[in-house]
């Protein structure tokens, strides 16, 4: 075989290898994203409580992913715990909303996946029902309903067309953008 033919064969082989790698990556990318970046852990609880509180499962997964990266034992510097990073005051409010069946549950029980997801979904469901959008539900989850109500009353945010860029708190705007980016990724991947 001449040097020219070997060179041509080498180029063809290189192109075939590159195309093969491209095809593998193209077909494997969604699996890789689902497995490592946007998993759906704790599905039985997410399905149950997202349905109970009229939420899109993908939104709940986006919040869990953003809050704790699916670490059931996560604790923040400010004291939020569990998958959905619930603060003690929010726990107490939600516990009252849930009623007698939750009398025995204490704050540290939120380190159990089922309780954490139930309480987080209860709060998110309330926020979603109150504001009618996942953007504002995420903003309320991060900054509280009082703050979101102030932004709405002041006209800083339009309840009919909420935009994270209009949120005056950089931390809350960043949080809402992260949650909504994850939500769109979950919708696209599943």
PALUMKE-187835 format. One record per residue (C-alpha): residue number from 0; x, z, y; residue in three letters. Coordinates in Angstrom, 3 decimals, always signed. Each point is the difference from the previous one (the first is absolute). Layout:
N
<node><seq>NUM</seq><px>X</px><pz>Z</pz><py>Y</py><type>ALA</type></node>
...
***
This chain:
190
<node><seq>0</seq><px>+0.000</px><pz>+0.000</pz><py>+0.000</py><type>UNK</type></node>
<node><seq>1</seq><px>+1.361</px><pz>-0.945</pz><py>+3.380</py><type>UNK</type></node>
<node><seq>2</seq><px>+0.540</px><pz>+2.466</pz><py>+2.805</py><type>UNK</type></node>
<node><seq>3</seq><px>-2.786</px><pz>-1.667</pz><py>+2.029</py><type>UNK</type></node>
<node><seq>4</seq><px>-2.509</px><pz>+0.403</pz><py>-2.839</py><type>UNK</type></node>
<node><seq>5</seq><px>+0.992</px><pz>+3.659</pz><py>-0.492</py><type>UNK</type></node>
<node><seq>6</seq><px>-0.422</px><pz>+0.633</pz><py>+3.703</py><type>UNK</type></node>
<node><seq>7</seq><px>-3.422</px><pz>-1.681</pz><py>+0.006</py><type>UNK</type></node>
<node><seq>8</seq><px>-1.051</px><pz>+1.922</pz><py>-3.126</py><type>UNK</type></node>
<node><seq>9</seq><px>+1.234</px><pz>+3.232</pz><py>+1.645</py><type>UNK</type></node>
<node><seq>10</seq><px>-2.095</px><pz>-0.697</pz><py>+3.113</py><type>UNK</type></node>
<node><seq>11</seq><px>-3.073</px><pz>-0.761</pz><py>-2.101</py><type>UNK</type></node>
<node><seq>12</seq><px>+0.524</px><pz>+3.185</pz><py>-1.990</py><type>UNK</type></node>
<node><seq>13</seq><px>+0.377</px><pz>+1.993</pz><py>+3.232</py><type>UNK</type></node>
<node><seq>14</seq><px>-3.202</px><pz>-1.468</pz><py>+1.413</py><type>UNK</type></node>
<node><seq>15</seq><px>-1.879</px><pz>+0.722</pz><py>-3.244</py><type>UNK</type></node>
<node><seq>16</seq><px>+1.306</px><pz>+3.589</pz><py>-0.006</py><type>UNK</type></node>
<node><seq>17</seq><px>-0.988</px><pz>+0.519</pz><py>+3.628</py><type>UNK</type></node>
<node><seq>18</seq><px>-3.472</px><pz>-1.447</pz><py>-0.662</py><type>UNK</type></node>
<node><seq>19</seq><px>-0.317</px><pz>+2.212</pz><py>-3.089</py><type>UNK</type></node>
<node><seq>20</seq><px>+0.935</px><pz>+3.090</pz><py>+1.979</py><type>UNK</type></node>
<node><seq>21</seq><px>-2.437</px><pz>-1.014</pz><py>+2.746</py><type>UNK</type></node>
<node><seq>22</seq><px>-2.830</px><pz>-0.434</pz><py>-2.535</py><type>UNK</type></node>
<node><seq>23</seq><px>+0.775</px><pz>+3.355</pz><py>-1.631</py><type>UNK</type></node>
<node><seq>24</seq><px>+0.100</px><pz>+1.773</pz><py>+3.354</py><type>UNK</type></node>
<node><seq>25</seq><px>-3.201</px><pz>-1.709</pz><py>+1.137</py><type>UNK</type></node>
<node><seq>26</seq><px>-1.899</px><pz>+1.159</pz><py>-3.063</py><type>UNK</type></node>
<node><seq>27</seq><px>+1.693</px><pz>+3.401</pz><py>-0.251</py><type>UNK</type></node>
<node><seq>28</seq><px>-0.278</px><pz>+0.944</pz><py>+3.684</py><type>UNK</type></node>
<node><seq>29</seq><px>-3.635</px><pz>+1.159</pz><py>-0.144</py><type>UNK</type></node>
<node><seq>30</seq><px>+0.753</px><pz>+2.075</pz><py>-3.104</py><type>UNK</type></node>
<node><seq>31</seq><px>+3.078</px><pz>+1.506</pz><py>+1.655</py><type>UNK</type></node>
<node><seq>32</seq><px>-1.986</px><pz>+0.791</pz><py>+3.146</py><type>UNK</type></node>
<node><seq>33</seq><px>-2.838</px><pz>+1.575</pz><py>-1.999</py><type>UNK</type></node>
<node><seq>34</seq><px>+2.359</px><pz>+1.999</pz><py>-2.193</py><type>UNK</type></node>
<node><seq>35</seq><px>+2.478</px><pz>+1.286</pz><py>+2.574</py><type>UNK</type></node>
<node><seq>36</seq><px>-1.463</px><pz>-0.300</pz><py>+3.494</py><type>UNK</type></node>
<node><seq>37</seq><px>-3.802</px><pz>+0.117</pz><py>-0.342</py><type>UNK</type></node>
<node><seq>38</seq><px>-0.875</px><pz>+1.825</pz><py>-3.222</py><type>UNK</type></node>
<node><seq>39</seq><px>-3.440</px><pz>+1.226</pz><py>-0.933</py><type>UNK</type></node>
<node><seq>40</seq><px>+0.743</px><pz>+3.393</pz><py>-1.502</py><type>UNK</type></node>
<node><seq>41</seq><px>-2.747</px><pz>+2.598</pz><py>-0.555</py><type>UNK</type></node>
<node><seq>42</seq><px>-2.513</px><pz>-2.812</pz><py>-0.391</py><type>UNK</type></node>
<node><seq>43</seq><px>-2.717</px><pz>+2.052</pz><py>-1.677</py><type>UNK</type></node>
<node><seq>44</seq><px>-0.162</px><pz>+2.386</pz><py>+2.969</py><type>UNK</type></node>
<node><seq>45</seq><px>+0.349</px><pz>-2.672</pz><py>+2.661</py><type>UNK</type></node>
<node><seq>46</seq><px>-2.773</px><pz>-2.012</pz><py>-1.631</py><type>UNK</type></node>
<node><seq>47</seq><px>-2.315</px><pz>+3.016</pz><py>-0.355</py><type>UNK</type></node>
<node><seq>48</seq><px>+0.441</px><pz>+1.443</pz><py>+3.486</py><type>UNK</type></node>
<node><seq>49</seq><px>+0.293</px><pz>-3.245</pz><py>+1.934</py><type>UNK</type></node>
<node><seq>50</seq><px>-3.325</px><pz>-0.979</pz><py>-1.547</py><type>UNK</type></node>
<node><seq>51</seq><px>-1.544</px><pz>+3.413</pz><py>+0.710</py><type>UNK</type></node>
<node><seq>52</seq><px>+1.016</px><pz>-0.157</pz><py>+3.683</py><type>UNK</type></node>
<node><seq>53</seq><px>-0.659</px><pz>-3.746</pz><py>+0.470</py><type>UNK</type></node>
<node><seq>54</seq><px>+3.586</px><pz>-1.068</pz><py>+0.547</py><type>UNK</type></node>
<node><seq>55</seq><px>+1.930</px><pz>-3.057</pz><py>-1.112</py><type>UNK</type></node>
<node><seq>56</seq><px>+2.394</px><pz>+1.133</pz><py>-2.753</py><type>UNK</type></node>
<node><seq>57</seq><px>+2.761</px><pz>-2.098</pz><py>+1.547</py><type>UNK</type></node>
<node><seq>58</seq><px>-0.310</px><pz>+1.944</pz><py>+3.245</py><type>UNK</type></node>
<node><seq>59</seq><px>+0.347</px><pz>+3.294</pz><py>-1.870</py><type>UNK</type></node>
<node><seq>60</seq><px>+3.054</px><pz>-1.326</pz><py>-1.839</py><type>UNK</type></node>
<node><seq>61</seq><px>+1.452</px><pz>-1.114</pz><py>+3.354</py><type>UNK</type></node>
<node><seq>62</seq><px>-0.432</px><pz>+3.503</pz><py>+1.441</py><type>UNK</type></node>
<node><seq>63</seq><px>+1.551</px><pz>+1.655</pz><py>-3.066</py><type>UNK</type></node>
<node><seq>64</seq><px>+2.894</px><pz>-2.462</pz><py>+0.042</py><type>UNK</type></node>
<node><seq>65</seq><px>+0.596</px><pz>+0.581</pz><py>+3.711</py><type>UNK</type></node>
<node><seq>66</seq><px>-0.413</px><pz>+3.769</pz><py>-0.126</py><type>UNK</type></node>
<node><seq>67</seq><px>+1.982</px><pz>+0.987</pz><py>-3.083</py><type>UNK</type></node>
<node><seq>68</seq><px>+1.147</px><pz>-3.074</pz><py>-1.908</py><type>UNK</type></node>
<node><seq>69</seq><px>-2.074</px><pz>+1.389</pz><py>-2.911</py><type>UNK</type></node>
<node><seq>70</seq><px>+1.965</px><pz>+3.263</pz><py>-0.181</py><type>UNK</type></node>
<node><seq>71</seq><px>-2.624</px><pz>+2.544</pz><py>-1.065</py><type>UNK</type></node>
<node><seq>72</seq><px>+2.270</px><pz>+2.915</pz><py>+0.998</py><type>UNK</type></node>
<node><seq>73</seq><px>+0.884</px><pz>-1.385</pz><py>+3.457</py><type>UNK</type></node>
<node><seq>74</seq><px>+0.175</px><pz>+2.484</pz><py>+2.867</py><type>UNK</type></node>
<node><seq>75</seq><px>+0.591</px><pz>-0.957</pz><py>+3.612</py><type>UNK</type></node>
<node><seq>76</seq><px>+1.959</px><pz>+1.896</pz><py>+2.635</py><type>UNK</type></node>
<node><seq>77</seq><px>-3.280</px><pz>+0.982</pz><py>+1.677</py><type>UNK</type></node>
<node><seq>78</seq><px>-1.586</px><pz>+1.337</pz><py>-3.193</py><type>UNK</type></node>
<node><seq>79</seq><px>-2.105</px><pz>-2.903</pz><py>-1.268</py><type>UNK</type></node>
<node><seq>80</seq><px>-0.038</px><pz>-0.152</pz><py>-3.790</py><type>UNK</type></node>
<node><seq>81</seq><px>-0.697</px><pz>-2.287</pz><py>-2.910</py><type>UNK</type></node>
<node><seq>82</seq><px>-0.637</px><pz>-3.678</pz><py>-0.456</py><type>UNK</type></node>
<node><seq>83</seq><px>-2.089</px><pz>-0.386</pz><py>+3.145</py><type>UNK</type></node>
<node><seq>84</seq><px>+1.958</px><pz>+2.577</pz><py>+2.047</py><type>UNK</type></node>
<node><seq>85</seq><px>-2.860</px><pz>+2.320</pz><py>+0.926</py><type>UNK</type></node>
<node><seq>86</seq><px>+0.491</px><pz>+2.788</pz><py>+2.541</py><type>UNK</type></node>
<node><seq>87</seq><px>-1.484</px><pz>+3.447</pz><py>-0.616</py><type>UNK</type></node>
<node><seq>88</seq><px>-2.515</px><pz>-0.233</pz><py>+2.871</py><type>UNK</type></node>
<node><seq>89</seq><px>-1.229</px><pz>-3.352</pz><py>-1.331</py><type>UNK</type></node>
<node><seq>90</seq><px>-0.246</px><pz>+1.540</pz><py>-3.471</py><type>UNK</type></node>
<node><seq>91</seq><px>-2.189</px><pz>+2.846</pz><py>+1.318</py><type>UNK</type></node>
<node><seq>92</seq><px>-2.308</px><pz>-2.404</pz><py>+1.869</py><type>UNK</type></node>
<node><seq>93</seq><px>-0.315</px><pz>-2.269</pz><py>-3.017</py><type>UNK</type></node>
<node><seq>94</seq><px>-0.560</px><pz>+2.932</pz><py>-2.360</py><type>UNK</type></node>
<node><seq>95</seq><px>-2.980</px><pz>+1.102</pz><py>+2.128</py><type>UNK</type></node>
<node><seq>96</seq><px>-1.329</px><pz>-3.570</pz><py>-0.100</py><type>UNK</type></node>
<node><seq>97</seq><px>+0.306</px><pz>-0.161</pz><py>-3.776</py><type>UNK</type></node>
<node><seq>98</seq><px>-1.940</px><pz>+3.228</pz><py>-0.512</py><type>UNK</type></node>
<node><seq>99</seq><px>-0.357</px><pz>+2.691</pz><py>-2.626</py><type>UNK</type></node>
<node><seq>100</seq><px>+1.524</px><pz>-1.951</pz><py>-2.862</py><type>UNK</type></node>
<node><seq>101</seq><px>+3.371</px><pz>+0.339</pz><py>+1.734</py><type>UNK</type></node>
<node><seq>102</seq><px>-0.081</px><pz>+3.757</pz><py>+0.677</py><type>UNK</type></node>
<node><seq>103</seq><px>+2.815</px><pz>+0.718</pz><py>-2.459</py><type>UNK</type></node>
<node><seq>104</seq><px>+2.363</px><pz>-2.682</pz><py>+1.316</py><type>UNK</type></node>
<node><seq>105</seq><px>+2.892</px><pz>+1.174</pz><py>+2.172</py><type>UNK</type></node>
<node><seq>106</seq><px>+2.273</px><pz>-2.036</pz><py>+2.233</py><type>UNK</type></node>
<node><seq>107</seq><px>+2.868</px><pz>-0.191</pz><py>-2.502</py><type>UNK</type></node>
<node><seq>108</seq><px>-2.411</px><pz>-1.572</pz><py>-2.519</py><type>UNK</type></node>
<node><seq>109</seq><px>+0.431</px><pz>-3.150</pz><py>+2.088</py><type>UNK</type></node>
<node><seq>110</seq><px>+3.273</px><pz>-0.474</pz><py>-1.854</py><type>UNK</type></node>
<node><seq>111</seq><px>-2.248</px><pz>-1.129</pz><py>-2.871</py><type>UNK</type></node>
<node><seq>112</seq><px>-0.648</px><pz>-3.742</pz><py>+0.292</py><type>UNK</type></node>
<node><seq>113</seq><px>-3.759</px><pz>+0.119</pz><py>-0.600</py><type>UNK</type></node>
<node><seq>114</seq><px>-0.697</px><pz>+2.646</pz><py>+2.644</py><type>UNK</type></node>
<node><seq>115</seq><px>+2.266</px><pz>-1.641</pz><py>+2.540</py><type>UNK</type></node>
<node><seq>116</seq><px>-1.605</px><pz>-3.403</pz><py>-0.459</py><type>UNK</type></node>
<node><seq>117</seq><px>-3.490</px><pz>+1.480</pz><py>+0.112</py><type>UNK</type></node>
<node><seq>118</seq><px>+0.673</px><pz>+1.874</pz><py>+3.244</py><type>UNK</type></node>
<node><seq>119</seq><px>+1.844</px><pz>-2.943</pz><py>+1.557</py><type>UNK</type></node>
<node><seq>120</seq><px>-2.794</px><pz>-2.422</pz><py>-0.919</py><type>UNK</type></node>
<node><seq>121</seq><px>-2.628</px><pz>+2.408</pz><py>+1.315</py><type>UNK</type></node>
<node><seq>122</seq><px>+1.773</px><pz>+0.091</pz><py>+3.377</py><type>UNK</type></node>
<node><seq>123</seq><px>+0.655</px><pz>-3.749</pz><py>+0.104</py><type>UNK</type></node>
<node><seq>124</seq><px>-3.600</px><pz>-0.713</pz><py>-0.999</py><type>UNK</type></node>
<node><seq>125</seq><px>-1.255</px><pz>+2.178</pz><py>+2.839</py><type>UNK</type></node>
<node><seq>126</seq><px>+2.320</px><pz>-1.714</pz><py>+2.493</py><type>UNK</type></node>
<node><seq>127</seq><px>-0.924</px><pz>-3.458</pz><py>-1.250</py><type>UNK</type></node>
<node><seq>128</seq><px>-3.707</px><pz>+0.788</pz><py>+0.224</py><type>UNK</type></node>
<node><seq>129</seq><px>+0.439</px><pz>+1.447</pz><py>+3.504</py><type>UNK</type></node>
<node><seq>130</seq><px>+2.093</px><pz>-2.832</pz><py>+1.448</py><type>UNK</type></node>
<node><seq>131</seq><px>-0.864</px><pz>-3.002</pz><py>-2.165</py><type>UNK</type></node>
<node><seq>132</seq><px>+3.555</px><pz>-1.271</pz><py>-0.408</py><type>UNK</type></node>
<node><seq>133</seq><px>+3.002</px><pz>+0.765</pz><py>-2.134</py><type>UNK</type></node>
<node><seq>134</seq><px>+2.284</px><pz>-0.173</pz><py>+3.054</py><type>UNK</type></node>
<node><seq>135</seq><px>-1.881</px><pz>+2.820</pz><py>+1.718</py><type>UNK</type></node>
<node><seq>136</seq><px>-0.385</px><pz>+1.931</pz><py>-3.263</py><type>UNK</type></node>
<node><seq>137</seq><px>+3.795</px><pz>-0.132</pz><py>-0.400</py><type>UNK</type></node>
<node><seq>138</seq><px>+0.476</px><pz>+1.020</pz><py>+3.642</py><type>UNK</type></node>
<node><seq>139</seq><px>-2.327</px><pz>+2.993</pz><py>-0.489</py><type>UNK</type></node>
<node><seq>140</seq><px>+1.786</px><pz>+0.924</pz><py>-3.225</py><type>UNK</type></node>
<node><seq>141</seq><px>+3.281</px><pz>+0.096</pz><py>+1.909</py><type>UNK</type></node>
<node><seq>142</seq><px>-0.969</px><pz>+1.291</pz><py>+3.454</py><type>UNK</type></node>
<node><seq>143</seq><px>-3.381</px><pz>+1.669</pz><py>-0.610</py><type>UNK</type></node>
<node><seq>144</seq><px>-3.509</px><pz>-0.966</pz><py>+1.003</py><type>UNK</type></node>
<node><seq>145</seq><px>+0.193</px><pz>+1.818</pz><py>+3.326</py><type>UNK</type></node>
<node><seq>146</seq><px>+2.880</px><pz>-2.198</pz><py>+1.117</py><type>UNK</type></node>
<node><seq>147</seq><px>-1.651</px><pz>-3.210</pz><py>-1.214</py><type>UNK</type></node>
<node><seq>148</seq><px>-3.227</px><pz>+1.012</pz><py>+1.771</py><type>UNK</type></node>
<node><seq>149</seq><px>+1.952</px><pz>+0.494</pz><py>+3.237</py><type>UNK</type></node>
<node><seq>150</seq><px>+1.621</px><pz>-3.438</pz><py>-0.313</py><type>UNK</type></node>
<node><seq>151</seq><px>-3.401</px><pz>-1.569</pz><py>-0.613</py><type>UNK</type></node>
<node><seq>152</seq><px>-1.665</px><pz>+1.868</pz><py>+2.887</py><type>UNK</type></node>
<node><seq>153</seq><px>+2.829</px><pz>-0.972</pz><py>+2.351</py><type>UNK</type></node>
<node><seq>154</seq><px>-0.347</px><pz>-3.637</pz><py>-1.066</py><type>UNK</type></node>
<node><seq>155</seq><px>+3.583</px><pz>-0.147</pz><py>-1.225</py><type>UNK</type></node>
<node><seq>156</seq><px>-1.254</px><pz>-1.207</pz><py>-3.375</py><type>UNK</type></node>
<node><seq>157</seq><px>-3.008</px><pz>-2.246</pz><py>-0.571</py><type>UNK</type></node>
<node><seq>158</seq><px>-2.080</px><pz>+1.307</pz><py>-2.913</py><type>UNK</type></node>
<node><seq>159</seq><px>-1.275</px><pz>-3.539</pz><py>-0.653</py><type>UNK</type></node>
<node><seq>160</seq><px>+3.471</px><pz>-1.544</pz><py>-0.082</py><type>UNK</type></node>
<node><seq>161</seq><px>+2.579</px><pz>+2.706</pz><py>-0.712</py><type>UNK</type></node>
<node><seq>162</seq><px>+3.611</px><pz>-1.041</pz><py>+0.291</py><type>UNK</type></node>
<node><seq>163</seq><px>+2.905</px><pz>+2.259</pz><py>-0.966</py><type>UNK</type></node>
<node><seq>164</seq><px>+1.931</px><pz>-1.397</pz><py>+2.976</py><type>UNK</type></node>
<node><seq>165</seq><px>-2.539</px><pz>+1.669</pz><py>+2.318</py><type>UNK</type></node>
<node><seq>166</seq><px>+0.625</px><pz>+3.486</pz><py>-1.397</py><type>UNK</type></node>
<node><seq>167</seq><px>+1.902</px><pz>+1.929</pz><py>+2.678</py><type>UNK</type></node>
<node><seq>168</seq><px>+1.828</px><pz>+2.241</pz><py>-2.480</py><type>UNK</type></node>
<node><seq>169</seq><px>+3.034</px><pz>-1.852</pz><py>-1.361</py><type>UNK</type></node>
<node><seq>170</seq><px>+0.021</px><pz>+2.140</pz><py>-3.151</py><type>UNK</type></node>
<node><seq>171</seq><px>-3.677</px><pz>-0.649</pz><py>-0.756</py><type>UNK</type></node>
<node><seq>172</seq><px>+0.265</px><pz>-3.696</pz><py>+0.855</py><type>UNK</type></node>
<node><seq>173</seq><px>+2.988</px><pz>-0.293</pz><py>-2.346</py><type>UNK</type></node>
<node><seq>174</seq><px>-1.873</px><pz>+1.866</pz><py>-2.746</py><type>UNK</type></node>
<node><seq>175</seq><px>-3.106</px><pz>-2.193</pz><py>+0.308</py><type>UNK</type></node>
<node><seq>176</seq><px>+2.132</px><pz>-3.156</pz><py>-0.103</py><type>UNK</type></node>
<node><seq>177</seq><px>+1.775</px><pz>+1.230</pz><py>-3.157</py><type>UNK</type></node>
<node><seq>178</seq><px>-3.269</px><pz>+0.862</pz><py>-1.731</py><type>UNK</type></node>
<node><seq>179</seq><px>-1.635</px><pz>-3.298</pz><py>+0.946</py><type>UNK</type></node>
<node><seq>180</seq><px>+3.084</px><pz>-1.987</pz><py>-1.073</py><type>UNK</type></node>
<node><seq>181</seq><px>-0.106</px><pz>+1.774</pz><py>-3.371</py><type>UNK</type></node>
<node><seq>182</seq><px>-3.765</px><pz>-0.563</pz><py>-0.217</py><type>UNK</type></node>
<node><seq>183</seq><px>+0.446</px><pz>-3.747</pz><py>+0.532</py><type>UNK</type></node>
<node><seq>184</seq><px>+2.773</px><pz>-0.035</pz><py>-2.614</py><type>UNK</type></node>
<node><seq>185</seq><px>-2.232</px><pz>+1.757</pz><py>-2.540</py><type>UNK</type></node>
<node><seq>186</seq><px>-2.811</px><pz>-2.461</pz><py>+0.715</py><type>UNK</type></node>
<node><seq>187</seq><px>+2.360</px><pz>-2.943</pz><py>-0.490</py><type>UNK</type></node>
<node><seq>188</seq><px>+1.637</px><pz>+1.323</pz><py>-3.167</py><type>UNK</type></node>
<node><seq>189</seq><px>-3.064</px><pz>+1.246</pz><py>-1.903</py><type>UNK</type></node>
***
